[in-house]
Amino acid sequence: MTFYPIQAVARREMRDNLTDWRMMFPILILTFVVPILILTAALYAIDFIGDMGTVARMIPFGLLLAGFLPASFSLITALESFVGEKERNTLESLLAMPMSDSELYLGKLIAALLPPVGSALLAMLTFTLCFSISSSNEIQALVNPNIMWLMVVLIMVKGVVMVAGAVIISSHTTTIRAANLLASFVLVPISVVVQLEALVIIAQQQQLLWNIFWALLAIALMLIRTGMNSFNREEILSREHAGFNFKRIIWTFKQFFSEFHPAGIAPERYGGKFSLRRFYRHEISALLHEYRSPMILSFTAVMTGLVFGIFAFGVYRAPWLDAVIQRYIQRPPQVSGFVTVASIVRNVFDAGFSNLISLFCFGIMAFLVPATEFAKLGYVAAWNTMHGVNPWTFALAYILPHGIIELPALILSAALGIRLGASVLYSPRGFTIGQNILWSLANFAKVFVFVLLPLFLISGVIEGFITPMLANAFFGR
């Protein structure tokens, strides 16, 4: 990958955008006029409320809003980056340029990113300069400069998220109208984030704002990686319409479900029928080998959760939680069929729901399930040590009987969910992003039905009928 082709594409795109007055005029209004109106409204609100303490809340939020409006409007250039070329009949000549797919995609991405980020920075600069000129030193002293800089970096990372998502949409749609309709999947979540940030600003929780920034930065990097891995100029040229071939999707899923092959093998090469005997004897071991990287991440989640649980006990002492653990040890549970049913339902819900949601959050939800479970174990182990209860005896009585089956099943489930979430970020050679998702879904469905569900049933029965007996034997009075 070389920089010159990327620069050539970006320069060409920027020249087309900056010479279109119909696009530049509203951007200039949002950049230089709207920030002044927002500042005027904020100062009027402060004066109307009559509380100088609101300055530290209203001014940073006004700065955030002043930067968000031009950034969101400039999203139009990102939405037209590829599909606009197709409607203007210039896409073929662009894709024929002697450069790689990654260079072409990055050039378009940079060109689409500069107007939103540039207009947002100019709008925030306009807001800040007008605030410095029109307000007194007393009011300016009430505003924390650190949070003002934080608003700037938040707007920049939101601009990257919106543009990266919009360029992906543009490269996978066939008309500008369809791209504009799909843009709601970018604008609506970002608008919700802005409202959340407003509440955090009101609560003066600066650390939480930094957490939002790091989360958005991770999402931005994931979206850029997804776009680069899913971009294919041949597919763009051959994509004539946005038809949804449901039969083809079902057929592909059945092919992947019928037998196991490593990711990247085309579904047309799957020829066998599903065999439960073959699945248990051969395919499950091959699948675990294929999922070795997600399994490592699952074990990382386990260790992270365990350490966090022990650490949380030292810094966060909740009297109500201490009372629950104390009561649980003093009065061990009794044999109960309800506990069995509740355990099975909880585990099935955790494994099923978290993994499906992980498809939309890059596997984060699946990572959190074992991390949360082992964080609870770490907290309880630290509590037992603090109160003179042998943690190994507690684990033997309360956790090990059913946990020896349940916890490995949750770790395996997390690996499946992490791989499912990662399927939207990249595709192996020979796979499209859609085929990679279907491959991950098919393997998750097989393992869930034929491995996880039986394990959850067994662990639920043990938790409801055997664990209480051991707990009463060790801790009963």
N, C-alpha and C positions, 0 to 999 in steps of 0.2 A: 504494500500500500504506500503510495507516494502522495505528497501534499499538493503538487501542482494541479492534477486533475480535479481534486476536491475544490481548490481555490477557483478554478475556471468555472465549474458548475455553480458555485456560490456567487461569483461575480455576475454571471449571466442572469441568475435568478434575481439578485438584488437590483440589478439595473432595470429589469422589467417591473419590479414592484415599486421602486422609488420614482419611476416616471409616470405612473398611473395616478392622476390627480383625484380620481374618484375614490381611490383607496387612501391616499395621503391626506386629503382634507379632513375626513372624520378622525383620523389618527392625530392630526395636529390639534383638533378641537379637544379631544380627550387628553392630550398631553399637556397643553398649555392653558386651557380655559377651565376644564372641569376641576383640576386640582385647586384652583382659586375659589371656585364655588364650594367645594368640599371644605376648604379651610374656613371660609366665611360662615358656613353652616355650623362647623365645630365651635368656632369662637362665639357665635351667637348662642349656641346651646350652653356653653360654659357660663356665659353672662346671664342667661335666663335661669339656669339652675342656681347660680349664686354660690357655688361651692368650688373653691379653687382646687380642691382635691381631685376634681374630675379632669383637670388638665392632663395629668399623667395617663389618663385612660383615653380621652377623646382624641388627643393629637396623634398618638401612635396608630390608633385605629383609622383616623383620617388619612394618614400616610399610607397605610396598608390598602385602603380603598382607592386612593388616588393612583397607586401603582397597578392595582388589579384590573381596573376598567380598561385602560389601553392595552394591557397585555392580553386580556380575553378577546378584545375586538380584533387585535392583530392576528388572532388564531386563524382568520380567514386565509391568510397567505399559506399557512401550513396545510390547511385542508385542500387547497388547490395545487399543492406541490406536484403531485403525479396525475391525479384525475383531471386537473385543469389542462395539463399538457395533452391528455387524451382527447378532451373535447375540442381543443384548439388545433388538433391534428398535427401537433409537433412532438408527440411522444416517441414516434418511431425514430426520428432523427436524433433525439436525445439518447435513447437507449442504444443507438448504433455507435455512440462515441467510444473510442478505444480506452476503456477504463473498466475496472472491476465493479461488481455489484456493490461492494462495500464503499468504494470511493464515490460512486454515483449517489448512494444513499446518504453518506455523510455530507456531501456537497449540498444536497437538497435540505438536509436537516439543519445545517449551519445557516443557510440562506433563510430558512423559515424561522430560525431561532432569533436572529439578530433584530428584526423589527419589533417583536413583542418585548424582548429584554431591553432594547434601546429606548423604546417609547415609555416603558414602565420606569426606567431609571430617570429619564428626562421629566416625567410627570412627578416623580417623588422629589427630584431636585427643585422643580417649580414650587411644589408645596412647601418644601423646607425653606427656600429663599423668601417666599412670601410670608411665612410664619416668622422668620427672623426679622423681617422689615416691619411687619404690622403689629407685632406683639411686644409687650414690655419685657424688660429684663427679669422682672419678678415672675412673669408667666413662663418665660423660657427656662428659668432655673428649676421649675417644677417638672420638667421633662427629662427623663433619663436618656442620655445619648446612646447608651448601650442598647436599649430597647428599640431606638430609632434605627440603628444599624441592623438589628435583628429583623426589623420589618423589611429592610432592603434585601437581605439574603433570603428571606421567606418568599418574597415576590419573585426573585430570580429563580429559585428552585421550582416554584409553581409554574413559572413560564416554561421551564424545561420539561416539566411533566406534561403540561398541556400540549406543547409543540410535538414532543415525542409521540404522544398518543394520537395527535391529529395526523402526523405523517404516516403512522401505521394505517390509520383509517383511509387516508388518501391512496395509499399503495394497494389497498384491498377492495376498493369500490370502483364502480364503472361510471358513475355520474356525480357531478357536483351536488346535485340535490340529495342523493343518498349519503354523500359525505357530510353534508350539513345536518341531516337528520341524525346521523350517528354521532355527531359532535356532542350531543347531549350526554353521552356516556363519559365525556371528558369534563364538560363544563359543570354538570350537576354535582359530581363528587367534589370538585375543586371549590365550588360555591359553598358546599357544606363545610369544607375545611376552613374557609374564610369565616363563616359564622362561628365555628368552633373556636377559631383564633380570637374572634371578638370577645367571646365569653372568657377565654383565658387572659386576655388583656385586661378585662374588667376585674378579674380575680387577682391580677398582678402576679401571675405564676410564670416567671421568665424561664425557669428551667423546663417547664412543660412545653413552652414555645420552641425551645431548642430540641426537645424530643420530637416534636412535629417536623421540624426542619430535617433532622436526620432520617426520619421515616420517609419524607417526601424525596430526599436525595436518593435513598435506596430504590424507591419506586421509579424515579427518573432513570437511573442507571439500568434497571431491569427493562424498562420500556425501550431504551435505546438498543440494548442487546437483542430484545425480541424483534425490533424492527429490522436490524441488520441481518439477523439469522433467517427471518421470514421473507426478506426481499429477494425476488427472482424476476429478472426482466423478461424472461421467456413466458412466465405465467401471466405477467401484466399484459403482454401483447396478445396472448391467447384467450384472455378473459373477456368474453363478449357480453355477458350479462351476469347479474347477481342472483341467478337462480339457486334455489335451495333444494338440492336433490336428496330428499329424505330417504328414499330407497337405497341410494348409494351409501349413505351414512350407516344405515342399518346393516347392509351387506358387509361393509368394511369392519364394523364392530364384530359381527359374527365370525368373520375370517380370523380376526385377532383373538377372539375368544376360543376358537376351535382348537388351537394348539399354540404352543409357545415357540417363538423365534426371537432372537435379539432385535432391538429396535433398529430400523433401517431396511428390513426385509419387506418388499412390497406386498400388499395384501393379495395380489394375484398369484403369488408363489405359495400361499397357504393352501394345501390340498387335502388335509386330513379332517376327520370329524373329531369332536371332542370325546376324549376318553378319560374317565375318572381314574382308572388304573394307571394310565400313562402319566396323568397329572401328578399323582402321589409318588410314583416310582421315579420319574425322570424330570418332569417339568419344574417341580417346585424347587429342586436344588439348582437347576439352571437359572430359574427366576431370581433366586436369592443371590446368585453370583452376579447377575445383571444389575441387581439393585444394591451392590456393595457400597457405592458412594452414598446413596440415601440412608443406608443402614448406619454408616459412620456418622452421618449427621444426626440420626436418631439417638445414637449413644452419646453424642455431644450434648443433645438436649437433656438426656438423663443426668449426666454429670453436672451440667449447668443448673438444672433444677434442684439437684441434691445439695449442691454448694449454696445456692441461693436460699433454700429452705433453712439450712443451718445458720446462714448469715442473717436471715430475716428474724430468727428467734432472738438474736442478740440486739437487734436495733428496733424491733417492733414487738412490743409485748401487749397483747390484747387480753384483758381480764376475762372477757366472755369466752375467748378461745381456750384459755387455760382451764376455765370451768368445764367446758365441754370435754376436753381430754381427760380431766380428773374424774368426771362422772363416768366416762366411757371405761376407764380402768377399774374404778370401784364397783361398777355394775356391768359386768360383761354381758354382751348380747345373748339372747336365747335363740334356740333353733327356730327358724321361721322360713316358711315358703315365700312370704312377702319379700324378705331380704334377697332371696334367690331371684325373684322376678325383677326387683328393682336393680339388682346388680347387672343382670343381663340387658335390661333396657338401657341403663346408663352407658354400658360399654358399647353396645350397638350404636347408640346415638353418638357417642364420642367418636367412634371409628368411622361411621358413615357420614355424619353431618360435617365434622371437621375436615375430612378428606375432600368432600365435594366443594366445600367453601374454599379449600386451599387452591382449587383451580383458579379462583379469582383473586387470590392474595399471595400467589407465588409460593405456596407451601408453608406459609408462616403459621397458619392455624394448626396444621398437622404437627409442626415442630413444637407448638405450645402444649399439646396434650400430654406427652410424656414428661415434658419439663414441669408442668403443673403437678402431675401425679407424684413425681419424685421430690418436688419442692415440699409437698405436704409430708412426705415421709421424712425428709430432712428436718423439718420443723418439729415433728413429733419425736424424732430421735433425740434432738437437742433438748426438748422439754423433759423427756424421760431421764436423760443424763443429769439435768439440772435438779430434778426432784428425787433422785436416788433410785429410780427404776432402771433395771438393767435393760438397755435398748435391744440387746440380742434376744432376751427372753420375750420382750414385747413383740419383736418381729416374728419369732418362732410361733407365738400364740395367735397373733392378730393378722399377720400379713403373709407369712410364708405359705400356709396351706393353700390358699387360693391365688396368692400373688405369684407363686412360681409358675403359674399358667397364665394369669391375667397380664402381668407386667410385660413378659416377652411378646405377648400378642399385641399389646399397645405399642410396643417399640416397632414391631413389624408393620402395624397399621400406619404408624407415623412415617415410616420409610415409603410406603405406598403413596401416602398423601404428599410427601415432599416431592417424589418423582412426578406425581400428577401436577403439582404446582409448577414444577420446573419445565413441564412439557410445553408451556406457552412461551418460554424464554429462548428455547433453541429447538432445533430438529436435527436428528442424525442424518447423515448423507443418505439420500434415497427417500426421505420422509418429508412431507409437508407438515406445517404446524398442526393442521387439522388431523392428519393421520397420527401424529405423535400423541395428540390428546386422546384419540380413540384407542390407540395402543395402550396407553396408561390406564384408561378407564376399563378396558377389557381385562387387563391383568388385575386391577384392583377388584373388579367384580368377581373374578374367579377365586382369588385368595380370600376375599371377604366371605363368600358363600361356603367354600369348601375347607377353609382353614380357620379364619378368625371366628366365624359364627359357632362352629363346634367348640372351639377353645373357650369362648365366652359362656357357652352353655355349661361346660364342665366347671369352669371357675365359679360361675354363679351358684351351682349346686353345692360346691364345696364351701363357698362363703356363707350360704344359708344354713347348712346342716353340719359341717365338720368344723369350720373355724370357731363357731360359738362353743362347741364342746371343748376344744383345746383352750380357748380363752378362759372358760370356767374352771378347767383343770389347773391352770397356772395362777389365775387371779381371782377365782371365785372364793367366796367366804362361806 
